[in-house]
Structures are given as C-alpha cells and as structure tokens.
Amino acid sequence: MTSAASFSSLTPDAMLNTLEGLGLRCDGRLLALNSYENRVYQVGIEDGQPLVAKFYRPARWTDEAILEEHAFVQELVEREIPVVPALNINGSTLHHFEGFRFAVFEKKGGRAPELEDRDTLEWLGRFLGRIHAVGATKNFQYRPELNIATFGAEPRDYLLANNFIPADIEAAYRSVIDQALEGVRHCFERAGKVQTLRLHGDCHAGNVLWTEDGPHFVDFDDSRMGPAVQDLWMLLSGERADRVRQMGDVLAGYEDFCEFDARELHLIEGLRTLRLIHYSAWLARRWDDIAFKQAFPWFNTQRYWQDRILELREQIALMEESPLWQQ
C-alpha cells in the first residue's frame, strides 16, 4: 500500500488522466478543497457541473470499510435524507489508481448552519433522528466503534510510545491523562449500557451545509459505531444554560423520528474528553505529512502539550458535574 507521505505523487495530470479514464470529460480545472485527512478536489467537467474527487489517505481504511460507508450513505439517500453519496461509475463507487483509492461525488454548495437559531437546531435534530433511525437497523462490520479503547487508551499509548510528550512534563501528562480516562469510565458507568448504532461520527457545523431547502450532511469519512449523543453534542456551545436549551431544541426534532435515551447525556463530557485525546494522536500519526506541518505549526511544541494538560484538567472537573438536563 502506498505510504501516507506519498500524497506528493498525486499530481494534477495524474488525477485528471485517472478521472478521464472513468469516462469523465474534465476541462482541466482543479481546485483543492479544505481537507487534511484525505485529498479532495473540485474538478471541472466539460458541459456539466463540477464534481468532487476524494482520494483516500492510504492505509487508513480497508476497501471493505470504505464501501460500507458508501452503502450506509446510499441507504440514507434511498430514504430521501439529504446526504451526498459517492457516485456509482462503471459499476462501483470506489476506484483505484496507482495505490490510491478514490471516489467521486456531486458538488453540493451551502453555508454553515446558524446554530444559535432554535428552528435550525430543531431542523437538524429531525434529520439526525432520521439518520439514526436508519443507522440503528444494522451494525457496521468493517468500521470501528467509538469507545474508551479506540479513542482514549490507544491514542494515549501511541503518544507516549512515540515520545511526543516532552520529557520534562511527561510525568504530569501521564498522570492527568490517566485521571481523565478514569473520569470517562465513570461517565460510561453512570450512563449504563446504551445502544450503539451507525453514526455520522464527526457531526460538527463544518460537515453540515445549509441551503434554502434546509441542511444536508457531508463527509461520512469518520462514520463508525457509537452512542447517538456523539452526533448531537458537537452542535452545542456556550454556557451550561445555553447548552441545555440547545439540546432541548435538537431533541425536539430528533424525537420525532428516533427515541433518545436520556442516560446518554452522562456521556457528553466523556465523549468530548475522548475527542480531545484522539485529536492529539491524530495529528501525531500524520506528522510525517508535510501538509500537517504547514497547517498545524503549533503542534508538538512545549506550549501545545502544556495546554493539553490544562485542558484535560478542566475536563476532569467537567466530567464530575451533573448531566445537562439537571440544573
């Protein structure tokens, strides 16, 4: 398999020739879109609307896992849920080029949703409820689950084993991250056994595009098994009272289509903690990619890791607070 660093070999001419090999008549225009994990380009098409080509980071997912994501999105399309599926070209949604895997999508425009608007939150909640109703019908077989091991313990171990933490603060980091993961375990214990289902997985405002017809959801690349609240909490912001109201607005729409287990509210700060730990390890695992060094120059500095220690200490305190529905 091509190494991650070899994205440098993905030249414009090579991409255009590959796309034309699928029968697409490109007009030569390529525009790089904002994506660090993969390489994503808007491609001009002769006598047609532009398309989007996504070249997947080598070795991250298996072919089966990518196709499983494509199939999930197609299930949503068939239920008229506004998502953007990979196009089936020549009998497949996944294509291969010199060690790379790629897919082609329609270009969908839109703006960021106004998350301070209560009607917007309820609207988003309705569509997330519909997505989860489909997601709960069966499990992923090839994509991982979001849990303490995959998003907490494994990322911690990677960072420590590969000497990313400066020696003079390593002891402090080890102590605080172990305390944080213990706090996450307590969050999961308080919630009890909750259902896991197929999720969007990375449902922040940047992956929701808004038009006059409402929202549509993009980029299911991080789709995986997990608790429903993972797709809800990233829509919340502000002080506690704000987040309580926002969650109420989201759930007002969500529960029109899918029942929400209120015990999952115990998981929000635990899931936030896991995301913070996983994010640092994600940057570390990609640090041989020049695009990451250019985009995240502040990563892996002494100040960065000192801030992560403070951040985790704050999360330890937040995980001890009562869940959002209690005032």
Secondary structure as UniProt FT lines:
FT   HELIX           4..9
FT   HELIX           12..21
FT   TURN            22..23
FT   STRAND          26..32
FT   STRAND          39..45
FT   TURN            46..47
FT   STRAND          51..55
FT   TURN            58..60
FT   HELIX           63..78
FT   TURN            79..80
FT   TURN            90..91
FT   STRAND          95..97
FT   TURN            98..99
FT   STRAND          100..106
FT   TURN            115..116
FT   HELIX           118..135
FT   TURN            136..137
FT   HELIX           149..153
FT   HELIX           154..161
FT   TURN            162..163
FT   HELIX           167..169
FT   HELIX           170..191
FT   STRAND          197..198
FT   HELIX           205..207
FT   STRAND          208..211
FT   TURN            212..213
FT   STRAND          214..217
FT   TURN            221..222
FT   STRAND          225..226
FT   HELIX           228..231
FT   HELIX           233..235
FT   HELIX           240..254
FT   TURN            255..257
FT   HELIX           262..267
FT   HELIX           268..285
FT   TURN            286..288
FT   HELIX           290..295
FT   TURN            297..300
FT   HELIX           302..318
FT   TURN            319..320
FT   TURN            324..325
//
